[in-house]
């Protein structure tokens, strides 16, 4: 499966585009579809096994991408995906579909185990490119600290977006990730000293559009699942579910909740922690 997309010399970008295009066509399986396919596979239908694999390749991509952004190793992104796919296949072969659990919950462990095992066998380190959205996270954190956590208005956010050539929604997502602590897992080498220098190092990747769409979908679903008051606090604070282009003050969040500023801050913190854990369970982070 993945072997057909192995890169050679300068052919990585084209092969990656083809791979991402192929897996984007496969929707996630429902629980019922998953059970039915496993029953057919256990009865000897290899086509059912193939479908179980292809419908879970996005999970591998998300997991491999998180490793490529945090680690400097001699495996490129497609190699990490290939190793992750091996883990996915092992998971499918070992999974007990009668236990009442979803495959993705079980498979994520095998995907990570396969990737990490391959990394342990690699000694030569190289610098891995840092993607555009990761640059937005770092700049957003810099601006947030520079203004001493005061109210960040739409003009400031738009200015950051313009300099990085990303959308305002990218910046809002970055601010949310920063508060969840995901920025602390990012290591950029060598250190950058200016926005223009950082931006010149960014490399467009066909994974960005797929992973950005997957991330937006995951985070909106997770926010919708938060307890009601935490959901209101987080969605109001970061305008995640609206068309606003600013980060709302805790006073305004409190007004929306009918609560004090401190209570609004606490509810936001609780919601952020639940989101952080949920995103990690979905493969966004270690």
Steps between C-alpha positions, in 0.01 A plus 500: 500500500734772623793349313359633175550852631862470608697812405807507282734798480291809427177311446378526859261793452318345205476161673371661819237695308380181336491316832309775681255525210437126515437472873281812508239308300448244778256594777528374855300187573202490732511252788256272317700511176817422693349191665361373169836539326680318780251214482564468127877526548503230769304284256781537246407811298824691440314781323333579832843523663612740228203724564566500874851618423413770246223646715743549790798643310410856604567400861848385398566826315400711801719294732801498268468874444515566875828305521651676198436839658650417838799285415812553291574159351614359168153365419298731281126538537411238244731252673326570830162444333626174353613380844169609649312304236688187605376561853145547372513167318626327815215656696240377251641147510498494882179695571209323670191655342270314740627689807288808426788744442578709192800411287645853510537491879693174477693584182650828623723307742632271225553792261707688758687184601596432139618857438694520826667164438621621161633821654699303759684330214607831348809681625572768237304818569393764251286808519132444416312792336255686726164562337328830459241444770772420751659835420169665576498335841843638587425854380164503676671401824757777453232761442294369792796535738602836356162647584518350851181299450290810456205508263618410149280675247417424139765740363779315681375163380462625143854640510643162601293325233622741231866455590473121497270489197248287689134553580359660814345163589851347497612755759196438721567126488864569589398697808277216611781247456738725694270508800468122481879478515559342158752771411732371774558180300639694203876518454626726221869475404691715438334784696328766290532869573233662284163433342639528148782256580257249645256535212776447243564157653140380470435237235157444349386142539192327358437363849422848631157532340395146597628524858361851545157377392530196728612718791216749456250216488646330808518813711147614417366155581691495828378847597143391427549209742623716791274554803270794425671771707852399394379490140361853523818626668738355239290577192437857619861562604648391168206565266554146372140444400430851375617751241668737749867575441624573852574330829229603745584629849408290802269782609295448184511123546371551854219722374400228255497242781354724768813434705795688649823559309681245718228238449512559124876449512459173692238364261718591203799323660293187565370501143850547359630202699218280370572616145871432539435144615243446225735621228775268621257208488426596139869489408588871531805475723685233689 
